[in-house]
Structures are given as structure tokens and as C-alpha cells.
């Protein structure tokens, strides 16, 4: 008995230590690296990014940041950080090795000097024009990189813009044509859009209200209740935009309301139409995730969005501190980050930027920028996803196989392999991988091809079988007609 | 006339939905074994329909498999129908015995059971564009079963059509009441179990100390 117990204990110790080593081997991160399988369950996965370093203002040599709230990387790789509490914009090189210029004083067109007051957004266009959301000064400054203000955009005088509302720019960006888009904290009807000459031209990209049962019910009851009661009821207005990024001709927006489920991430074309609207996409965690170490339930609230050079969509969830990375087809690639004190964790993540194969996350509580670098696994996945999305399915096959070698649970890779095999004409293989990936559409196509192939190759056998069956039936009938005894018995029985 | 084996009776009823049950009643035919077999096949068909569909139509969550819902949807529902129909129609001057209600209702379910299997097989042969064939089969067979069930109730109790509809509606009501009571009973049993178990735990701790 004792012997049995001892061996059992030994086995248990072995199992536990094996489990621990498995976890620590996959991580080296202060958080669980996970992904979603084909049923939408969270499962452990390989890390696509690891935290490399955290850079503070002191490291840059410009004194520590004070609740910085935006980071932007310009086309030539210069980083701009909106250091809100210190009323300045800090520029640095792409490696965040040393600071470049620090912008705190600007020269107005008439020659006078002006200072920033709690700037919370910065954007630099491809022709080196800097746009600053100067929040507490209620203006957007348009300046060159030497600090000479070209234009000042202030609260628009327009029938469309409610004059009782303050004008507090939070985030700003400009498109190629020079139109300026401004996210305002108190406006839920979308971003304010200004023409290149600074004239207000309306709102852009408002969120929709999800037609939930509750909303429909409220709408119904609203017809019967008095105005007084109406004013007391919860209003069904969609949340406003909390962050955005521009990628070529498309503007991506995100909304950080945790109660909102539609339009949390939008891809808007020049007309303001959401291209993701008709696709059933979900961003962030599928279900709110309970973290026992913090005794908290995380409901995804995406505070900032960034489009990488290769088209990947990075979403920063400020409740759980996670960065959700999607490829341009909105397939989930990686989940990185957490709320933690260690490197790789954040206190209050505020903004996200990417350059090359690095991710930069600005923390407005730690006052640092955390730099994540791509792992080997991440680079293979990115390569494969890029090839796949560009239509080079067959070229993507080898990288996808490599991904599966490293992580057999990586669902995206099964989809990639299935598409590639389908393109190649290997229908059986495509069916196998599509089934593993829960990709019904690809399976359907592969099966259609396989069925046709099978029918073609077995056509003579099938034709012979049908012919034999017809012959056998007619022979049976003739036999029955020639033997009236059995036919009579049959008739009798009916 | 009409010297059919028990299996031939099933065929006869399927092909003569309107007067088939009257014939069978007149001949006092019908086998309880075949009825139970049909209900068992219904259960298997539901499992097949839920789990074995072709991946081009539906991929199920096969990490876990719980058989209880399938049993509930086939065997328990059927039993509730038989008991409910018997209790309602006893009050409504029906002629049917419990045995006959069970047999007739089960025979009426043959097309429904068949379409479960046929659709499962077809789902491995068709592609998504051809889904309409499966839908046609489904609706035809379900309609066929509904028709059969109507005439089964009508002939087993010797009702007029209007009274049959009334009896069916009452039966469904009786089924709902029975299932709700069953659920209440189950939760009560569970609570009693939890109570007894906690009592046992408490006592066992005290004895040990």
C-alpha cells in the first residue's frame, strides 16, 4: 500500500513539474500567451511578440514623461510622443535610443509664440506636416516640423456643431488630401472633419447602435411615455470614437465602450462607409475573461488602433492590457500584453504604434513606452499571412506548415493550408485541413471539386452499375410475369 | 383481405395516410415492439442529425458530447406525448388505449425519423448550393409525419377532425405541464440530495474530530 502511495506521489510530482516547465517554456512573459481555437475557446499558444525593453523619458534624455497619451511614428521612422502632462511633444528616433526635438513652444503665423496645454494627440503626415490635438487650448495646431504654425483649427461655427458643447480634440489625423479628422471626447456622432483650409465640413464615421432587443423594446415604449420620463431614461446613443489610424485610403476607428458590441472596430472608406459592417467580425476577447490573479473580469474595450505597414490591425484593449493583432482579413494572429508591473505588462495602456516588426505601447501611468519585438514564430506567421492575403496561397504553404510544426493549435494556419491545397487542386488535403480549421466554406469548395473528380474517375463503374441495376429490375419483373403463382400471392396479400 | 405481416402494416400505413390507421384498427394489428424500435431509431436519428452532419454544412462542438438532450428530445418527448394524449383523451371520450396510442403515434413518426437519416447521408454527398434538396425532403417528410399523426390520433380515438385538432392542442398543453413538473421535481430532488450530502459531510467531519 505504502509503495503504491509513494509511486503515485512520485508520478504526481513528475506531472506537476512537467506542467510547470511546459508553461514556463512557452512563456517567459508575465502573462498567458493564448489564442482561440476553432470553437472560440481560449487555448495556450506561441508568443508572436515578446517585450524587449521599456523606454522612459529619462532614458531618452528629456526628463520623465507625465501621463503621455499618444505615440505616432512618421513615414521616415521618427517617433512623436504627446507628453500630455508636460505640455510638449517629444520626437525620437525609431529605436527610441535618443530624443530628437522637443516641441513645447510654437511660432504663430503672425510671429507670436504659443504654448501647448495638455496635448493628447499627435500626427505627422507624409509631407512632414505635424497635427497636434491641443486639448485644453481647444484647438488643433497644424505646424511644420520646425515649430512654425501653419494653421490653427478651433471650434467650428456651424449649424451642425452644437455650440453649447466644448471643443476638446483628443486624437487627430490627416489624409493624403490634407483633410483633418479630429476625435472629440464629448461627441458621439463621429470624428469632426475639416477641409485642408481648416473649414469644418461635417462629421465622419459615426458608430451605429446595435439593434438589440432592449433597444427595440425601448423604442417601442418611448412612443407611450411622457417627455419627463423620457429625459430620465437611458438614452440609446452609440459611443464615440476613441482612437483611429489611417492606412492609405482607409481610416480605421475603434471605440472603447465595453458595453458596445457593434462597430468596436471600423474600416471606413473615403465616403465614411464602414467596410466591416456587413461582416460578422468580433474584436478582442470572445467572452469576458476572468483573471483569478486579479479577481477581475475583463470586457474588451479597445482604446487605440494601429495599422502596421504590412496591413496588420493592432488593437489595444485598455481593460486587460492586451494587444490583439489581426491580419488585414481580420483573422486573429496574436494576443500580447497584460496589466502587470513587470516588463510586458502595463498599468494604463493609452496608445499603440508599430514600426517595422516592433510594437510600441505607451503607458500613461508608468510613463514609459514598452517595445515589443517579433519572435521567430511571429515573423513566420506574418510572412505566411502576408503572402496569403496577397493571393500567393501556394507560396504561403511552406510557411504555414512551419507554423503548424511550431504550434499545432494555430487555427489560422489550417485555414491557410486548406486554401493553398484547394488552389493546388489537392481536394482531399484541403478537405482535411478545412475540417480541422472549421472553415465550412473552404471545405464546401474542396468537397465539390473532390466529388466531381471522383465522379469523373469512376464514371464507367457508376454507369455499369446503373445499367446492371436496370437490367436486374427488368429481369425480376419478367420473372414475376412468367410465374403467375408468386404474382397472385402478391396480389392477394395487398 | 388485408392479411399483412406487422412490418407490412407499417408500409401500408405510410402509403395510405388517410385510411391506413382505420384499416389497422379494424384488423387490431400493430406491434409494440416495432413502435419501440421506431422510437429508438428516432433517438439514433437525432444523434446522427446532431453529430454526423457533413462538415460543409455544419461543424459541431465535438469536445464534449452530452446524450441527455438527445434522449429528452426523442424518448422523453414521445413518452410525454403518449401519456399526455392518453390522459387528455380519456377525459374526451377517446377509444384509444395507452398501448394503441403508443403504437399509432410511433408509426406516424416513421417519415420524420427517415428524413433525419436521409438528410445526414445527403449532407455528405451534396454541397452548399444543393441545400435546397435537403430542405425539400425535410419539409415534405415532416408534413407527411404531421398528417400521419393527425390521422393516428383521429382513428385511435375515433374522433371527428375538429375534435382531433382540439385533442392534439390539449395534448401539447399536457406535455408542457408534465415537463415543467418534471423539471421542478428534478430540481427538488437535487436540493434534497445536496442537503443530505452536506449533512453527511458535516457529520463525518465531526466524527473524525
Boltz contact constraints between the chains, C-beta under 6 A:
constraints:
  - contact:
      token1: [A, 39]
      token2: [B, 61]
      max_distance: 6.0
  - contact:
      token1: [A, 435]
      token2: [B, 55]
      max_distance: 6.0
  - contact:
      token1: [A, 438]
      token2: [B, 59]
      max_distance: 6.0
  - contact:
      token1: [A, 440]
      token2: [B, 56]
      max_distance: 6.0
  - contact:
      token1: [A, 443]
      token2: [B, 55]
      max_distance: 6.0
  - contact:
      token1: [A, 443]
      token2: [B, 56]
      max_distance: 6.0
  - contact:
      token1: [A, 444]
      token2: [B, 56]
      max_distance: 6.0
  - contact:
      token1: [A, 444]
      token2: [B, 127]
      max_distance: 6.0
  - contact:
      token1: [A, 444]
      token2: [B, 128]
      max_distance: 6.0
  - contact:
      token1: [A, 447]
      token2: [B, 56]
      max_distance: 6.0
  - contact:
      token1: [A, 448]
      token2: [B, 127]
      max_distance: 6.0
